[in-house]
Structures are given as C-alpha cells and as structure tokens.
Amino acid sequence: RVGAGRAGRREAGACGVQRREGRAAVRAAMGGAAREGAVRKGQASAIPQDLQALIAKQVARPIFAHDGPRSTPETFQAELDRDFLSKDALHALARAEPESDTVRLALRMAAMMADCVEEIVSGARTAVSKQFPGIDLPGGALYPEFRASACWRDFWHFTRIAHYAVALRLCSTQNDRSERDFLDAEGMEIMRKLYTCFEVPLDAMLCGVQHLKLQSRHAVWRRLEGDLSREQFEEASALLLDPPFDVLIAELTRFTR
C-alpha cells in the first residue's frame, strides 16, 4: 500500500489524537503545558472527561466526507485506515471512470502526492519553522515536542485528505457545490473545538497548509514536467490540485473567527 511504514501517522487524527487509547492518545492530544508532567506519566486523568469524550468523537468521526455524492469503497476504506489511497485503489478508480485525459491526470497527481508526502510535509514544516522562529522551542506554541509532532501529523493528514479530493476531482469547477464540500461538517467542528481547547496555533497551521499546497505543486510538477508544458501544468493544477488545499485553508480560517 501507498504509505506502508507510516503506522504512527495513520493512527493519528486531527490534533494528533491517536486511534489507540491510553498513553499515546493522551500525549498526542495534550496541549496544556501545566499538564505535561501528568501526560508524561501516562495519566489519562490529565484530560478532563468532557475533553476525553470530544477526543473519542474525533477519533470516530472523519474529517473527509466519505459518505458524499462521489464516495467510493476505495476512499471509504482509506479514510477508515487513515491512509492514502493504495495503488490498487487508484487503479480501481481508473477502471470505474470513463477514460479521459483529466481522469488519468488527476489519478497521476494523487499518486504523486502519496509518493511524495514526506517531502511535502517536510517542506511545509521547514516553512513554518522559518516564519515562526522558535515555535517548537521552550516557550513556543508547539513546545513540548509532542505538540509539534501532533501538528506535523496533521499536515500529513491534511495532505491525505487533499489527495482524496484530487483523485476524485471533487473540486473541479465542473462539479456542483455539494461535491466540492468534501469536508465532513461534524468532523471539522470537532476539530475546531479540539484546536481551541489545546490552543493549537492557527496562524502556524494556516501557514503550514498554504505551504502544503505549494510543496505539492513543486513535487508534482517535477514529476510531470517531461509530459506537460508549464502552461498546461498551471491549468491542470488550478483545476485539480490547488482547490482542495484552498478548501482546507478556508475551513481553518473559519476556526479563527
């Protein structure tokens, strides 16, 4: 499968909340420095019960609306696994669609995003660190280390969600509004509440998603430049690759209001 060896990331949801219960879940989700000692000791009671309930809801509720009008068994399973679409799943999507250049290009772009996700996330992480010096050092908004790790995991998952939308061409201007709204409203509201509770730095997250978009463009272009002119790539990117990230940016911007 695409994403093999990424078990730690697959198990993390929004805010870095682990799908497993116990110490890992508490450490990944914890935001308050005052509770750090309890978290490191593995005390689940460090998080109030109402927040534990909210975390459980987030684990159970995806942020990708896999029950939308263009949902497929492949995206449903991938979302359950918190993983990228496998090569077999992408091939199955290709067989299920009328053959066209747009379909083939969308699936190629999605496959490239999956292959390059570590590079994409690393580039976005570097950009955040440059724009917010010391953010992951003592006194910074992403300190201690597990807070930074949780946010980098969310970058991985945001790329994964955008990858689904690219593969299914959900944000094409040819699609109606319901198909472009590929984020699950309830899942995103739970994420918003968790981000607020754990004081996730939204300015840094927005910066990160903006750079996930740029890094995805760079990674995909480097692999397509032998097949497309720059003008053709820009047109295809505007149609298929950029819009899912724009949807994520708009939703995170809503968190700040």
Secondary structure, DSSP 8 states (H G I E B T S, - for coil): -TTTT-HHHHTB-GGG-BSS-SHHHHHHH---GGGHHHHHTT-GGGS-HHHHHHHHHHHHS-SB-TTSTT--HHHHHHHHHT----HHHHHHHHHHS---HHHHHHHHHHHHHHHTHHHHHHHHHHHHHHHSTTTTSTTSTT-SHHHHHHHHHHHHHHHHHHHHHHHHTTT-TTS-HHHH--B-HHHHHHHHHHHHHTT--HHHHHHHHHHHHHHHHHHHHHHHTTTS-HHHHHHHIIIIIHHHHHHHHHHHHHHT-
